[in-house]
Amino acid sequence: MSIDTDLLAHWKFDGNCRDSSGNNNHGINRGADLAGVGRDGAPYGAARFDGRAAHIEVPSSDTLALADGDFTLSAWVELPPDGANLHGDILSKYDPITRAGLNFGTLNYAGVTAAQSHHRNLHFGIDDGAQEPVWADCGRPGNNLRVYSLAVYNGDLYTGTFEWGADEAGHMYRYAGGQTWVDCGSPDKSNTVASLAVFQGNLYAGTSCYRAGGSALEDSPNKHPGGAIYRYRGDASWEYCGRLEGAESIAGIAVYNGELYAIPLYSQGVFRYLGGQEWAYCGTPGRRMMALTVFKGHLYGAGNEGGGVFRYDGGTEWTPCGFQEGVTQVYSFAAYRGELYVGTWPNGTVFRWDGHETWESVGRLEEEKEVMAMAVYNGKLYAGTLPLANVYRYEGGTTWTNTGQLDTTPDVKYRRVWSMAIFEGKLFGGTLPSGRVYSLQAGANVTYDHALGAGWRHLAAVRESDQLRLYVDGVQVAQSDASAHYPTAIANSQPLRIGFGQHDHFNGSLADVRVYGRALGADEIAALQEAT
């Protein structure tokens, strides 16, 4: 069989975005640089996307409907250096109203409250919107009361926890499937491992002396200070990487422009890691901050003590980027459909930024008071809340759908869904005060839970019958779990977008992008990877 059998579309990006398959699925350029340098180092060999607005739009057609049949997506992808801007979507053909379609792209989520839950991971998902997914209990890590962070590292899901007892300390745990969690030890004697992020191939954790009164719980008798950052060395081994000046607790850490940044929880200031045990002070916007994120090439902080979002401009300079009406605390960030969203207190409202100083409400989540963890999963934005620990799915406009309550602990004032991450094709959420983790699968999904290296990589996504598979550099690296509901009719009338989708604009270059109306075999994908 020829490699071109059932080739539905082929964009070579050799100076244009025309389809060379003969099916006339020609692209409409929306700002991509079609003179991009290709894999051979010569110009006019790739389409370069700026991670801000550039993408290519292909009108819907019968040949690209994909419907309920097998298909393959193949692309050469050049990823920017480690720590660069969010990477975004590679290919997307998805209708957010019907929840039908496909999503294929990279995950690089910072500002999921305390954690950077993803660092250069890969996701492929399909859905037909036919069923509402159900949350499953994934157990309680240790004796914790708060699943403070969730982060994916080197093929595993990790969590940092708050443990209340006088003789207890915060731990990190690794998920082992089902309801089983493996103890990875305590970096220090403080009561919380609050923040997790992957940086330069290692997993880092920030510790805290968490004041549980902020969650309407009795404060922990463990008063050992945190405020330190540690590098995980495997098993239960940790390396001390210094302490933020004047801090007893860490609010969040994030990777920006190839460097690691951290903020304290109960004091002001932003700090940049210099290596060893040294941290440089990067100023303050005049208030405490709750989270850090990276968006369109800049580092942003979420304001406490009056709300607002602030942009880091280098040195010790921070610029206000507007305030949200009625808001005193901003807790979380998410990039959704190329725009920045924040979760807030005290009216449980999510706001969308216009890129200047205006923040528009996109709805209150029923009667909730606070919006914490947010994540984009298989084409939709999800948000966790307080006081009922619900998780809502954004439907557009000001409409949200409640997907379920994750914490039903009786006789408490507040319940939180504070942390989120996507792992093994599922969305995970962590709670307070039950300290449990739950997962949800919307449609069928598969993820590559390792960091993708910089440079040119061949990526392929395959749907074959009721199985999804991912390939990196010609090698199968992941396949989907069996699902109680496998999507069938994923066809929609939306355009196919290259370099953009439900998450964000892609930052990097794409070449030799192909869509097949069949499932390519492993030998065929290896042949595409080996072709010059």
C-alpha positions in Angstrom: 0.0 0.0 0.0 1.3 3.5 -0.9 1.9 5.9 2.0 -0.4 8.3 0.1 -3.4 5.9 0.3 -6.4 7.8 1.8 -4.4 11.0 2.2 -7.1 13.6 2.8 -4.9 16.6 3.2 -1.2 17.4 3.0 0.2 20.9 3.7 3.9 20.9 2.9 4.3 24.6 3.9 6.9 25.2 1.2 6.1 28.8 0.9 2.3 28.5 0.9 -0.5 26.7 2.8 -2.0 24.9 -0.2 -3.1 21.2 0.1 -1.1 19.0 -2.2 -3.3 15.9 -1.7 -5.6 16.8 -4.6 -8.6 17.3 -2.3 -8.4 21.1 -2.4 -8.3 21.5 1.4 -6.3 24.7 1.0 -5.5 26.8 4.1 -6.2 30.4 4.7 -3.2 32.1 6.3 -3.9 34.1 9.4 -0.5 35.6 10.0 1.8 32.6 10.0 5.3 33.1 8.4 5.3 30.8 5.4 9.0 31.5 4.7 9.9 29.6 7.9 13.1 27.7 8.1 12.6 24.0 7.5 14.3 20.9 8.9 17.1 21.2 6.4 17.9 24.7 7.6 16.6 26.4 4.4 13.8 29.0 4.3 10.4 28.2 2.8 10.4 24.8 4.5 8.0 25.4 7.3 5.2 27.6 8.7 6.3 29.6 11.7 3.7 30.4 14.3 4.3 33.2 16.8 2.3 31.9 19.8 0.3 35.1 19.9 -2.2 35.2 17.0 -0.8 33.4 13.9 -2.6 30.3 12.6 -3.9 28.7 9.5 -7.6 28.0 8.9 -8.9 25.2 6.6 -12.6 25.4 5.7 -14.7 22.4 6.7 -15.1 19.9 3.9 -16.5 16.4 3.3 -13.0 15.0 3.1 -12.1 16.5 6.5 -15.3 15.5 8.3 -13.6 12.4 9.8 -17.0 11.4 11.2 -16.8 7.9 12.9 -13.9 6.4 10.9 -10.2 5.8 11.5 -7.8 8.6 10.9 -4.2 9.7 11.4 -2.7 13.1 12.1 1.0 13.6 11.3 3.3 16.6 11.6 6.9 17.7 11.9 7.0 20.1 14.8 9.7 22.4 15.9 9.4 23.2 19.6 11.2 26.3 21.0 13.8 26.1 23.7 12.9 24.8 27.1 11.1 27.5 29.2 9.8 29.5 26.2 6.2 30.6 25.8 3.2 28.3 26.1 3.1 26.0 23.1 -0.6 25.5 22.3 -2.5 23.5 19.7 -1.1 21.8 16.7 -4.4 20.7 15.0 -7.9 21.3 16.1 -11.4 20.6 14.6 -13.8 21.0 17.4 -17.2 22.5 18.1 -17.4 23.8 21.7 -21.2 23.9 21.6 -21.7 20.3 20.7 -18.4 19.1 22.2 -17.8 17.1 19.0 -14.4 17.0 17.3 -10.7 16.5 17.8 -7.9 18.2 19.7 -4.2 17.6 19.2 -1.6 19.8 20.9 0.8 20.5 23.7 0.2 21.2 27.4 2.2 23.8 29.3 0.0 24.9 32.2 1.3 27.4 34.8 -0.9 29.1 37.4 -3.1 26.1 38.1 -3.2 27.8 41.5 0.1 26.7 43.2 1.5 24.4 40.5 2.8 24.4 37.0 0.9 21.2 36.3 2.3 20.5 32.8 5.6 21.2 31.1 5.7 20.4 27.4 3.4 17.4 27.5 1.3 16.1 24.6 -2.5 15.5 24.3 -4.8 14.0 21.7 -8.5 13.7 22.3 -11.8 13.2 20.5 -15.4 13.6 21.7 -18.9 13.6 20.4 -20.7 15.3 23.3 -23.1 12.4 23.7 -22.5 11.6 27.3 -21.8 13.5 30.5 -18.6 12.2 32.1 -18.5 11.0 35.7 -15.8 11.7 38.4 -14.1 8.6 39.8 -12.4 8.4 43.3 -8.6 8.0 43.0 -7.9 7.8 46.7 -6.4 9.8 49.5 -2.6 10.4 49.4 -1.4 9.8 53.0 -3.1 11.6 55.8 -3.5 14.9 54.0 -6.4 17.4 54.3 -5.5 19.3 51.2 -4.2 18.1 47.8 -2.2 21.3 47.3 -0.5 20.6 43.9 -0.8 18.2 41.1 2.0 18.0 38.4 3.0 15.6 35.7 6.7 14.6 35.6 8.6 12.0 33.7 5.6 9.8 33.0 4.0 10.0 36.5 1.5 12.2 38.4 2.7 13.7 41.6 0.9 15.6 44.4 2.1 17.9 47.2 0.0 17.8 50.3 -1.0 19.6 53.6 -0.8 17.3 56.6 -2.3 18.7 59.8 -0.8 16.8 62.8 1.8 18.1 65.2 4.2 15.2 64.2 3.2 15.3 60.6 4.8 17.1 57.7 3.8 17.8 54.1 4.6 15.0 51.7 4.9 14.5 48.0 3.2 11.3 46.6 3.3 9.6 43.2 0.1 8.1 41.7 0.4 4.3 41.2 -3.1 3.8 39.8 -6.5 2.9 41.2 -6.5 4.6 44.7 -2.9 3.9 45.4 -0.3 6.6 46.1 3.4 6.1 46.8 5.1 8.2 49.4 8.0 10.3 48.1 9.0 11.8 51.4 8.9 15.2 53.0 11.5 17.8 51.9 11.4 19.5 55.3 9.4 19.6 58.6 6.8 22.1 57.5 3.2 21.0 57.2 2.8 21.4 53.4 4.4 20.7 50.1 2.6 23.5 48.3 4.0 24.0 44.9 5.3 21.8 42.1 6.9 22.5 38.8 9.2 20.8 36.3 12.4 22.8 35.5 15.4 21.8 33.4 14.4 18.1 33.6 13.9 18.0 37.3 10.8 18.3 39.6 10.9 21.2 42.1 8.8 21.7 45.2 8.1 24.7 47.4 7.2 24.1 51.1 4.8 26.0 53.4 3.7 26.5 56.9 0.0 26.6 55.9 -2.4 28.5 58.1 -5.5 26.3 57.8 -7.7 29.0 59.3 -7.9 30.5 55.8 -9.9 27.4 54.9 -12.0 27.7 58.0 -10.2 24.7 59.6 -8.3 24.7 62.9 -4.7 25.7 62.4 -2.1 22.9 62.4 0.0 22.6 65.6 3.0 22.1 63.3 4.6 25.5 63.1 7.9 24.6 61.4 8.5 27.3 58.7 8.5 26.5 55.0 9.4 29.0 52.4 12.1 26.8 50.8 12.5 25.2 47.4 13.7 21.7 46.9 14.8 19.6 43.9 13.5 16.0 43.9 16.2 13.4 43.6 14.0 10.3 43.4 12.6 7.8 46.0 12.3 10.0 49.1 15.5 12.1 48.5 15.5 15.9 48.2 18.1 18.6 47.6 17.8 22.0 49.3 17.7 24.9 46.8 17.4 27.8 49.1 14.8 29.9 50.8 12.8 33.0 49.6 13.9 35.9 51.8 11.5 36.6 54.6 9.1 33.7 53.6 7.7 31.0 55.7 5.4 29.6 52.9 5.5 29.3 49.1 2.4 30.3 47.1 3.5 29.2 43.6 6.4 28.4 41.3 6.5 28.6 37.5 9.0 28.4 34.6 9.4 31.5 32.4 11.9 32.2 29.7 14.1 29.3 30.8 14.2 30.4 34.5 12.4 29.3 37.6 10.3 31.9 39.6 8.6 31.6 42.9 6.3 33.7 45.2 5.7 33.6 48.9 2.2 33.0 50.3 2.1 35.4 53.3 4.4 38.1 52.2 5.2 40.2 49.1 7.8 39.6 46.5 8.8 37.6 43.4 12.1 35.7 43.2 14.1 34.1 40.4 16.4 31.1 40.9 20.1 31.7 40.3 21.2 28.2 41.0 22.6 26.5 44.0 20.8 28.0 46.9 20.6 31.6 45.6 17.4 33.6 44.7 17.2 37.1 43.2 14.5 39.5 44.2 12.4 40.6 41.3 10.2 43.2 43.0 6.6 43.3 43.9 3.5 44.9 42.4 2.6 46.2 45.9 0.6 43.3 47.1 0.9 39.6 47.7 0.3 37.3 44.8 -1.4 33.9 44.6 -0.2 32.4 41.3 2.2 32.9 38.4 1.6 32.1 34.7 3.2 32.6 31.3 1.0 34.0 28.5 2.0 35.4 25.1 5.6 35.7 26.0 5.2 37.4 29.4 5.2 36.4 33.1 2.0 37.4 35.0 1.1 37.3 38.7 -2.4 37.0 40.3 -3.1 39.7 42.8 -4.2 39.2 46.4 -5.2 42.1 48.7 -7.2 43.9 46.0 -7.2 41.6 43.0 -5.7 42.5 39.7 -3.2 40.9 37.3 0.3 42.2 36.9 2.9 41.7 34.2 6.6 41.3 34.9 8.7 43.8 32.8 12.2 42.7 34.0 14.4 43.8 36.9 12.0 44.7 39.7 9.3 46.3 37.5 5.7 45.1 37.4 2.9 46.7 35.3 -0.8 46.6 36.3 -2.9 44.8 33.6 -6.3 45.9 35.0 -8.6 44.9 37.8 -11.7 42.7 38.0 -14.9 44.3 39.3 -15.8 43.3 42.9 -12.7 41.1 43.2 -10.2 41.1 46.1 -8.3 37.9 45.3 -7.2 36.3 42.0 -6.4 32.6 42.5 -5.7 31.0 39.1 -5.0 31.4 35.4 -5.9 29.5 32.2 -5.3 30.1 28.6 -8.4 29.2 26.7 -9.0 29.7 22.9 -6.0 32.0 22.9 -7.3 34.3 25.7 -6.3 34.6 29.4 -8.9 33.7 32.1 -8.7 34.1 35.8 -10.6 32.6 38.8 -11.5 34.9 41.6 -12.9 35.6 45.1 -15.5 36.6 46.6 -18.2 36.1 44.0 -17.0 32.9 42.4 -16.6 34.6 39.0 -14.3 33.9 36.1 -13.0 36.8 34.0 -11.5 37.1 30.5 -8.9 39.6 29.7 -9.0 41.9 26.6 -5.2 42.1 26.5 -5.1 45.7 27.8 -6.8 46.7 31.1 -10.3 45.4 30.8 -11.6 42.1 32.4 -15.0 40.9 31.3 -17.0 38.5 33.5 -17.8 35.2 31.8 -20.2 34.2 34.5 -20.5 33.3 38.2 -20.4 29.6 38.9 -23.8 29.3 40.5 -23.6 30.5 44.1 -20.0 29.6 44.7 -17.6 32.2 46.3 -14.2 31.3 44.9 -12.8 29.8 41.7 -9.5 28.0 42.1 -7.9 25.4 39.8 -8.7 25.8 36.1 -7.6 23.7 33.2 -8.4 23.1 29.5 -9.2 19.5 28.9 -10.2 18.0 25.5 -11.5 21.3 24.2 -13.3 22.7 27.3 -12.3 24.9 30.2 -12.9 23.4 33.7 -12.9 25.3 37.0 -13.0 24.1 40.6 -14.8 26.0 43.4 -15.3 26.8 47.1 -17.3 26.4 49.3 -18.9 23.3 47.7 -15.9 21.8 45.8 -17.8 21.6 42.5 -16.1 21.4 39.1 -17.8 23.4 36.3 -17.4 23.2 32.5 -17.5 26.4 30.5 -20.1 26.4 27.7 -19.5 30.0 26.4 -21.0 33.4 27.1 -21.7 33.3 30.8 -22.9 29.7 31.0 -21.3 27.0 33.1 -22.3 23.3 33.6 -21.7 21.7 37.0 -19.9 18.3 36.4 -20.1 17.2 40.0 -19.2 17.9 43.6 -15.8 16.3 44.6 -15.8 16.9 48.3 -18.9 16.2 50.5 -17.3 16.3 53.9 -20.1 17.1 56.4 -20.1 19.9 59.0 -17.4 22.1 57.4 -17.7 25.7 56.1 -15.4 25.4 53.1 -14.6 22.6 50.6 -12.2 23.3 47.8 -11.1 21.9 44.4 -7.7 23.5 44.6 -5.5 21.5 42.1 -5.9 20.1 38.6 -3.8 18.2 36.1 -4.2 16.0 33.0 -2.6 12.6 33.2 -3.1 9.3 31.2 -5.8 11.0 29.2 -7.9 12.0 32.3 -8.5 15.3 34.2 -7.6 15.0 37.9 -8.7 17.3 40.7 -7.5 17.5 44.3 -9.7 18.5 47.3 -9.8 20.0 50.8 -10.6 18.9 53.5 -11.2 15.3 52.4 -7.7 15.2 50.8 -8.8 13.0 48.0 -8.1 13.0 44.3 -10.7 12.4 41.6 -10.5 11.9 37.8 -12.8 12.4 34.9 -12.6 11.3 31.3 -14.5 13.4 28.7 -14.6 11.5 25.4 -11.5 9.5 24.5 -8.0 10.9 25.3 -4.4 9.9 25.3 -1.4 11.9 26.7 2.3 11.7 26.5 3.3 12.5 30.1 6.9 13.3 29.5 8.5 16.7 28.5 9.0 17.1 24.8 12.5 18.2 24.0 13.3 21.3 21.9 14.0 21.1 18.2 12.3 19.2 15.3 10.2 16.3 16.4 7.8 14.0 14.4 4.5 13.7 16.1 1.5 11.5 15.1 -1.9 10.8 16.5 -3.9 7.8 15.4 -7.5 6.8 15.9 -8.1 3.1 15.1 -11.5 1.6 16.1 -11.9 2.3 19.8 -8.2 3.1 20.4 -6.1 6.3 20.3 -2.4 6.2 20.0 0.4 8.7 20.1 3.8 8.5 18.4 6.9 10.6 19.0 9.8 10.4 16.5 8.3 7.3 14.9 7.8 5.3 18.2 4.5 4.6 19.9 4.6 6.3 23.3 1.1 6.0 24.6 -2.3 4.6 23.9 -5.8 5.3 25.4 -7.5 3.4 28.1 -10.7 1.5 27.4 -13.6 3.9 27.8 -17.2 3.1 28.9 -18.3 5.6 26.2 -16.1 5.8 23.1 -17.0 8.7 20.9 -18.4 7.8 17.5 -19.7 10.8 15.5 -17.1 13.5 16.0 -17.9 15.3 12.7 -18.7 19.0 12.9 -18.9 22.1 10.6 -16.0 23.9 12.3 -12.9 24.7 10.2 -9.8 22.7 10.8 -7.2 25.0 12.5 -3.5 24.5 12.3 -1.4 26.1 15.0 -4.5 27.1 17.1 -7.5 25.5 18.8 -9.3 25.4 22.2 -6.2 26.0 24.3 -3.8 28.5 22.7 -1.9 29.7 19.7 1.1 27.5 18.9 4.6 28.8 19.4 7.0 27.1 17.0 7.2 25.8 13.5 5.2 23.1 11.6 6.1 21.3 8.4 4.7 18.4 6.3 1.3 18.3 8.1 -0.9 15.4 6.9 -4.4 14.1 7.6 -5.2 10.5 6.6 -8.6 8.8 6.4 -7.2 5.6 7.9 -5.1 4.4 10.8 -1.4 4.3 9.7 0.6 1.3 11.0 3.6 1.7 13.1 5.9 0.9 10.2 4.3 3.7 8.1 4.6 6.3 10.8 8.3 5.3 11.3 8.7 5.7 7.5 7.2 9.3 7.7 9.6 10.1 10.5 12.6 8.7 8.6 11.7 10.6 5.4 13.8 13.6 4.6 
